[in-house]
Amino acid sequence: MSEKRQIKPQMNDIRNVIIKALVGALTGVVLFFVMSAVAAFALWKTDSNSGMYQYILLAIGAVSALVCGFVAVRPVRKNGIAVGALSVLPAYLVTILVSILVSKSGVGLFGWILLAVQVVFSAIGGIIAVNKRK
């Protein structure tokens, strides 16, 4: 009997962490696409060089990943690095799938750099969430 009672709370903890990570990923995806649309509109209105868009996208990816990691870890307040870094992976997959569908090409060097930047900043967001006082 006692084994069943011990296993069930652990499964609920894992389920809660997964749900919080998916909520963080959804927040990151929405923020990424909204900020990308605003940046694209601003670059279009100012008639700027489109080569700048790549670097702006890296900054947007870093900010959205930071928020993603923070939102995912804040309710749980455990394992900030791991949960934060893993929470950005669904957001990254959605971003890359949309990019592949739009450009009709594969993931290039920029996609891998964006993954590294987002994982690092999401882990930092998770660390900030764990260490933030109430």
Summary of the structure (lengths in Angstrom):
residues: 134
radius of gyration: 17.3
end to end distance: 37.0
largest distance: 69.0
contacts: 435
relative contact order: 0.17
helix: 84%
strand: 0%
